[in-house]
Amino acid sequence: MIFFAELGDKTQLATFSFAAESKSRLAVFIGSAGTLVLTSLLAVILGSGVSRLVPANYIKIRPGALLILLGLWMILSPGGK
């Protein structure tokens, strides 16, 4: 699921670009895999810390509401014209 969710995101496109330019594809793979592991570790650590301070229902509801509001704003805004 993570593979399909992340398919085509900017990180994957950057890795694609680095692999195309690099002579050592193994180094690009190790670097991108290590980065993914470290960012996942950071998310787990921060997520567990936030869950101690903020009730779980706020963690689930507020980001979803914010995403909806941002989506509506992007649809309804004239785009700075």
C-alpha positions as CSV (number, residue, x, y, z in Angstrom):
1,M,0.0,0.0,0.0
2,I,2.8,2.4,0.8
3,F,4.4,1.8,-2.5
4,F,1.2,2.7,-4.4
5,A,0.5,5.7,-2.1
6,E,3.9,7.1,-2.7
7,L,4.1,6.2,-6.4
8,G,5.0,9.3,-8.4
9,D,5.7,11.6,-5.5
10,K,8.6,14.1,-5.6
11,T,10.9,11.9,-3.5
12,Q,10.5,9.0,-5.9
13,L,11.0,11.3,-8.9
14,A,14.2,12.8,-7.2
15,T,15.5,9.2,-6.7
16,F,14.8,8.4,-10.3
17,S,16.7,11.5,-11.3
18,F,19.7,10.7,-9.1
19,A,19.8,7.1,-10.4
20,A,19.8,8.4,-14.0
21,E,22.8,10.7,-13.3
22,S,24.8,8.5,-11.0
23,K,27.3,5.8,-11.8
24,S,26.5,4.0,-8.6
25,R,22.9,2.9,-8.5
26,L,23.6,1.0,-5.3
27,A,24.6,4.2,-3.6
28,V,21.4,5.9,-4.7
29,F,19.3,2.9,-3.5
30,I,21.1,2.8,-0.1
31,G,20.7,6.6,0.3
32,S,17.1,6.7,-0.6
33,A,16.2,3.6,1.5
34,G,18.1,5.0,4.5
35,T,16.3,8.3,4.1
36,L,12.9,6.6,4.0
37,V,13.8,4.6,7.2
38,L,15.0,7.7,9.0
39,T,11.9,9.8,8.1
40,S,9.7,6.9,9.1
41,L,11.5,6.7,12.5
42,L,11.1,10.4,13.0
43,A,7.4,10.2,12.2
44,V,7.0,7.4,14.7
45,I,8.9,9.3,17.5
46,L,7.0,12.5,16.9
47,G,3.7,10.7,16.5
48,S,4.1,8.9,19.8
49,G,5.1,12.2,21.5
50,V,2.1,14.1,20.1
51,S,-0.3,11.3,21.1
52,R,0.7,11.8,24.7
53,L,-0.3,15.5,24.5
54,V,-3.2,15.5,22.1
55,P,-6.3,13.2,22.4
56,A,-6.5,10.7,19.5
57,N,-9.9,12.0,18.2
58,Y,-8.3,15.4,17.6
59,I,-5.4,13.8,15.8
60,K,-7.8,12.0,13.5
61,I,-10.4,14.8,12.9
62,R,-8.4,18.0,12.7
63,P,-6.0,17.1,9.9
64,G,-8.8,15.7,7.8
65,A,-10.8,18.9,8.3
66,L,-7.8,21.0,7.5
67,L,-7.2,19.0,4.3
68,I,-10.8,19.5,3.2
69,L,-10.6,23.3,3.9
70,L,-7.3,23.5,2.0
71,G,-8.9,21.6,-0.9
72,L,-11.9,23.9,-1.0
73,W,-9.7,26.9,-0.8
74,M,-7.6,25.7,-3.7
75,I,-10.7,25.0,-5.8
76,L,-12.5,28.3,-5.0
77,S,-9.5,30.7,-5.0
78,P,-8.9,32.5,-8.3
79,G,-5.2,31.4,-8.3
80,G,-3.8,34.9,-7.6
81,K,-5.0,36.4,-10.8
